[in-house]
Amino acid sequence: MEGVKSEAKQGETGSGEVGVGGGGGGSKVYHERQRLQFCLLHALNNLMQEKECFTRAELDRIAGNLVLSDPNKDQWTPLSFIFKPHHNVVTGNYDVNVLITALEARKKKVVWHDRRKGASSIDLDAESLVGLMINVTLKRFRGLWTGRHWVAIRSIDGIWFNLDSDLSEPKQFKDKENVIAFLDSILSQGGELMIVLQDE
């Protein structure tokens, strides 16, 4: 799968702006690198193109508040205090409820894309479109562990980028047709796609 690695180097970190485009007037693209399983944190900051737009403390707080309102708390086991419904306190893995709540706090709306329609039904030129969030299955540690991974895709100054935190730098798409083909590939392999819009 182009741009989504199956063997991420754990512990590799880094973030910063990468210059893109020809000549001296190229755009700067903010890109956070993967650390542990904080891919949702990295994907959110990459989507918003801002360092610490979201923090681990904020996502932990959101996950904690979601737990407080969980109607199934009475069915928890001792392990539930580590592998909580919305986030793993050891690795930092967060679920879609944390993503939606975090973005709504920034006046963004998240729409789950119906995979039956294909990616071509998404209006990539919509004025309200902030970007896309995808969730894919990844194998790590030479296939011994399978998990989910969050990736941000967005247009910056008219150029679409794959801002996957597993990549060493942002990957520029050739054109919108290339973006659609990539997203259809993700959907065909069981990935989930969410459209992030500026809320009115």
Salt bridges, closest charged atoms under 4 A:
GLU2 OE2 - LYS171 NZ 3.65
GLU12 OE1 - ARG33 NH2 2.39
GLU32 OE1 - HIS42 ND1 2.88
GLU58 OE1 - ARG106 NH2 2.83
ASP60 OD2 - ARG56 NE 3.86
ASP60 OD1 - HIS87 NE2 3.21
ASP95 OD2 - HIS86 ND1 2.90
ASP114 OD2 - ARG116 NH2 2.75
ASP125 OD1 - LYS176 NZ 2.70
ASP164 OD1 - HIS149 NE2 2.71
ASP166 OD2 - ARG140 NH1 3.44
ASP166 OD2 - HIS149 NE2 3.69
GLU192 OE2 - ARG115 NH2 3.25
